[in-house]
Amino acid sequence: MVETIEFLQHRRSVLARNMTAPGPDAAQLRALLGIAARVPDHGKLAPWRFVVLEGDDRAKLGAIAAAALDDDSIAAHYERAPCVVAVLACPREHPKIPRSEMILSAGAACMNLLTAAQAMGFAAQWLTGAAAYEDAVLKALGGEAGDEIAGFIYLGTPSEPPSERARPELDDIVRFGLSE
Ligand SMILES: Cc1cc2nc3c(=O)[nH]c(=O)nc-3n(C[C@H](O)[C@H](O)[C@H](O)COP(=O)(O)O)c2cc1C
């Protein structure tokens, strides 16, 4: 599919501060979350959860984050976009599958959600920020001990098109064959 390849070659994230309404409607969001859950997942453990934040929940979570970090400047962070999806990595003990693989699967879920939203024409950005590492924030999202916030995926409409950003030179990051 040439179109898919061209999309992937050119897709870009839009900064949360350059987002405006609308975000995805209920049907679009359901489609996006279904795509987010369609990721490689060793052992079919589904080690991720999605928490959709719209309306007042964004300000409520911002207040929790600001209190946890003692930093009022982040209170309005989640209100930059009309819709924010918190992606939780929920690894569990498994005799064969390492925890890191479950975290990687949650990262894949973040990327699928980001990419699908951008393919639908939405502005999207994957952010964490210091609040993602606060227990109070994880708890407010329904996370349990051992869970991690893989990302907040901000979803909205671009208020301006993103400019391209520098990408690594392939020669710097690709090697063919084994190292000596
Ligand atoms: C796990 C993760 C966390 C991130 N957290 C932040 C963040 O807190 N603040 C920030 O400015 N960018 C953060 N970024 C980077 C943004 O997503 C940035 O917009 C992205 O690099 C743009 O890339 P793209 O245009 O290729 O999608 C994060 C990226 C990842 C993968």
The ligand as an ORCA input file, in Angstrom:
! r2SCAN-3c Opt
* xyz 0 1
  C       7.785      7.956     25.922
  C       7.872      9.342     25.356
  C       7.678     10.430     26.192
  C       7.767     11.730     25.718
  N       7.582     12.762     26.573
  C       7.775     14.010     26.157
  C       7.647     15.091     27.056
  O       7.322     14.909     28.226
  N       7.877     16.347     26.582
  C       8.231     16.573     25.265
  O       8.447     17.728     24.904
  N       8.326     15.562     24.383
  C       8.114     14.296     24.799
  N       8.210     13.272     23.909
  C       8.544     13.564     22.498
  C       7.311     14.006     21.721
  O       6.457     12.915     21.508
  C       7.708     14.667     20.418
  O       6.682     15.436     20.013
  C       8.054     13.676     19.356
  O       9.417     13.392     19.506
  C       7.740     14.174     17.951
  O       8.091     13.146     17.063
  P       7.293     12.770     15.720
  O       7.002     14.016     14.964
  O       8.222     11.848     15.036
  O       6.035     12.046     16.092
  C       8.082     11.952     24.359
  C       8.257     10.846     23.496
  C       8.150      9.572     23.988
  C       8.366      8.411     23.056
*
